């Protein structure tokens, strides 16, 4: 029987609020067994871009990353945000190890080709992108990897990848060694049938349900990459995907995704 591994992903809606971030990390710190944390960015990089007169650009929840934007998100995501989370976890007794994809060559990506949209310095991942063996070794040493959204192409170029994609790719890579539960944690209690009603949590979504909810516009914007990556993970060996409130990760109200 495979040992259980919990992989959690948090985004800017939690990172931007220090009390919420610390509340999540308190819960995360007491979860037993091997675990990994993947984090996105916060408003810091976008606010700095705005101050420089550069309007942040997003398409379907994914950031357009030109050269200036890449410099800023690298400073915020791989630097300030990552190390602050690691410091918080150390204060709570979790021996965390903050990493970008370039560190230890853990995540190697390919620059996304230009099609309908030029995403700039954005990295696409494949089934061979993640070094699952090295992550496994860190877990065996009772270290808790904390992964930011910055990776590299193996030729000296840093790239930015949606953190939901990173979380799903890491989960898929490690599903050969572990029974992986992938948690997408944010500021809502799950996927909502009505974004104006915080209690309208959809308890279960199948792949067929997702297609209908996407076509109807109920699932849109930043939720799109989250669910796309979630269902991709389920099709490649991840045992369970849960979407839940970051401050209620032990609660009963959440959305569970399944293929059928």
C-alpha positions in Angstrom: 0.0 0.0 0.0 1.3 3.4 -0.9 1.9 6.0 1.9 -0.4 9.0 1.8 0.9 12.3 0.6 -1.0 15.6 1.0 -0.2 18.3 -1.5 -1.7 21.8 -0.8 -1.9 24.7 -3.1 -2.7 28.3 -1.9 -3.0 31.4 -3.9 -3.0 35.2 -3.6 -6.3 35.4 -2.0 -4.8 33.9 1.1 -1.2 35.1 0.7 -2.3 38.8 0.6 -3.8 38.6 4.1 -1.2 37.8 6.7 -3.7 36.6 9.3 -5.4 34.3 6.9 -2.0 33.0 5.7 -0.9 32.3 9.2 -4.2 30.7 10.0 -3.8 28.3 7.1 -0.1 27.5 8.0 -1.2 26.7 11.6 -3.5 24.1 10.2 -1.0 22.9 7.6 1.7 22.5 10.3 -0.3 19.9 12.3 -1.1 17.6 9.4 0.8 14.4 10.0 2.8 12.5 7.4 4.6 13.8 4.3 3.2 17.0 2.7 4.1 19.6 0.1 3.0 23.2 -0.2 2.7 24.9 -3.5 2.0 28.6 -3.5 1.0 31.2 -6.1 1.7 34.9 -5.9 -0.2 37.7 -4.3 -1.0 41.3 -5.2 2.5 42.5 -4.5 3.9 41.9 -8.0 0.8 43.4 -9.7 0.9 46.4 -7.5 4.5 47.0 -8.3 3.8 46.7 -12.0 1.0 49.2 -11.7 3.3 51.7 -9.9 5.7 51.3 -12.8 2.9 52.2 -15.2 2.6 48.6 -16.5 -0.9 47.1 -16.5 -0.9 43.5 -15.3 -2.6 41.3 -18.0 -4.4 38.0 -17.4 -6.1 35.6 -19.9 -8.4 32.9 -18.5 -6.8 33.2 -15.1 -3.2 33.0 -16.4 -0.7 35.9 -16.3 0.9 37.3 -19.4 4.6 37.4 -18.4 6.9 39.8 -20.4 10.5 40.4 -19.4 9.8 43.1 -16.8 6.9 41.1 -15.3 9.1 38.0 -15.1 11.7 40.0 -13.1 9.1 41.2 -10.7 7.3 38.0 -10.2 10.6 36.2 -9.6 11.5 38.7 -6.9 8.1 38.3 -5.2 7.3 34.7 -5.7 10.7 33.0 -5.4 12.0 35.6 -3.0 9.8 37.4 -0.5 6.7 35.2 -0.6 8.4 31.9 -0.6 10.9 32.7 2.1 8.2 34.3 4.3 6.1 31.2 4.1 9.1 29.1 4.9 9.9 31.3 7.9 6.4 31.0 9.2 6.5 27.2 8.9 9.8 27.0 10.7 8.2 29.0 13.6 5.5 26.3 13.8 8.0 23.4 13.9 7.8 22.4 10.2 11.2 21.9 8.7 10.3 23.6 5.4 12.5 23.9 2.3 11.7 26.7 -0.1 12.3 26.0 -3.7 11.9 27.2 -7.2 11.8 24.8 -10.1 15.4 25.7 -10.9 16.7 24.6 -7.5 17.9 21.0 -7.8 16.4 21.0 -11.3 13.1 20.0 -9.6 10.8 21.5 -12.3 12.0 22.1 -15.9 9.6 23.7 -18.3 9.3 24.6 -22.0 8.5 28.2 -23.0 4.9 28.3 -24.2 4.7 28.7 -28.0 2.9 31.7 -29.3 -0.6 30.8 -30.6 -3.8 32.9 -30.2 -2.1 34.6 -27.2 1.6 35.4 -26.6 2.0 34.5 -22.9 5.6 35.6 -22.9 8.0 33.9 -20.4 5.5 31.3 -19.3 6.5 27.6 -18.9 4.5 24.6 -20.0 5.1 21.3 -18.1 5.1 17.8 -19.4 5.1 14.4 -17.6 8.9 14.5 -17.4 9.1 18.1 -16.0 9.1 17.2 -12.3 11.9 15.3 -10.6 9.7 13.1 -8.4 12.7 11.2 -7.0 14.4 14.3 -5.6 11.1 15.4 -4.0 10.7 11.9 -2.6 14.2 12.1 -1.0 13.3 15.4 0.6 10.2 13.9 2.1 12.1 10.9 3.3 14.4 13.4 5.2 11.2 14.7 6.8 11.6 18.0 4.9 8.5 19.8 3.7 9.1 21.3 0.2 7.5 24.7 -0.4 7.3 25.3 -4.2 6.9 28.7 -5.8 5.6 29.2 -9.4 9.0 30.0 -10.9 10.9 27.3 -12.9 13.4 27.2 -15.7 14.0 25.8 -19.2 17.4 24.1 -18.6 19.1 26.7 -20.7 19.4 29.6 -18.2 16.0 31.1 -18.7 13.6 31.5 -15.8 9.9 30.9 -16.5 6.6 31.6 -14.7 4.0 28.8 -14.5 0.5 28.9 -13.0 0.7 27.5 -9.5 -2.3 25.3 -10.1 -0.5 23.6 -12.9 2.6 23.1 -10.8 0.6 21.5 -8.0 -1.2 19.2 -10.4 2.1 18.2 -12.1 3.8 17.5 -8.8 0.8 15.5 -7.7 0.9 13.4 -10.9 4.6 12.8 -10.7 4.5 11.6 -7.1 1.4 9.5 -7.5 3.6 6.6 -8.6 5.1 6.5 -5.1 2.3 7.9 -2.9 -1.5 7.9 -2.5 -1.8 11.6 -3.3 -4.5 13.9 -2.1 -4.4 17.2 -3.9 -5.9 20.2 -2.1 -6.7 23.5 -3.8 -7.2 26.0 -0.9 -8.5 29.5 -1.4 -10.8 32.1 0.2 -14.1 30.3 -0.6 -15.5 27.1 0.8 -15.4 25.3 -2.5 -16.7 25.7 -6.0 -19.9 27.9 -5.8 -23.0 27.5 -7.9 -23.6 31.3 -7.3 -20.5 33.4 -6.7 -22.7 35.9 -4.7 -23.7 33.1 -2.3 -20.9 31.8 -0.2 -23.1 28.9 0.9 -23.8 27.6 -2.5 -21.0 25.0 -2.5 -21.2 22.3 -5.0 -20.3 19.2 -3.0 -19.2 17.0 -6.0 -18.3 17.7 -9.6 -17.7 15.1 -12.2 -15.8 15.7 -15.4 -19.2 15.8 -17.3 -20.5 18.3 -14.7 -17.4 20.5 -15.3 -18.1 20.7 -19.0 -21.6 21.9 -18.3 -20.6 24.4 -15.6 -17.9 25.8 -17.8 -20.2 26.3 -20.8 -22.8 28.0 -18.6 -20.2 30.4 -17.2 -20.6 29.2 -13.6 -16.9 28.2 -13.7 -14.8 31.0 -15.2 -11.6 33.1 -14.8 -9.2 31.8 -12.1 -11.3 28.8 -11.4 -10.7 27.5 -15.0 -7.0 26.6 -14.6 -7.7 25.2 -11.2 -10.3 22.7 -12.4 -8.6 21.9 -15.7 -5.5 20.9 -13.7 -7.6 19.1 -11.1 -9.2 16.8 -13.6 -6.0 16.3 -15.5 -4.4 15.1 -12.2 -7.3 12.7 -11.6 -6.8 11.1 -15.0 -3.1 10.5 -14.2 -3.2 8.7 -10.9 -4.0 11.2 -8.2 -6.4 9.6 -5.8 -8.5 12.6 -4.7 -8.8 16.3 -5.5 -10.4 18.7 -3.0 -11.3 22.4 -3.4 -11.8 24.0 0.0 -11.4 27.1 2.2 -7.9 27.6 3.3 -9.0 28.3 6.9 -11.2 25.2 7.0 -9.1 22.4 5.6 -10.4 20.0 8.2 -14.0 21.1 7.7 -16.9 19.2 6.2 -17.9 21.8 3.5 -15.8 21.4 0.4 -15.9 20.4 -3.2 -14.6 17.0 -4.2 -13.8 16.3 -7.8 -14.1 12.9 -9.5 -14.0 11.6 -13.0 -17.4 10.0 -13.0 
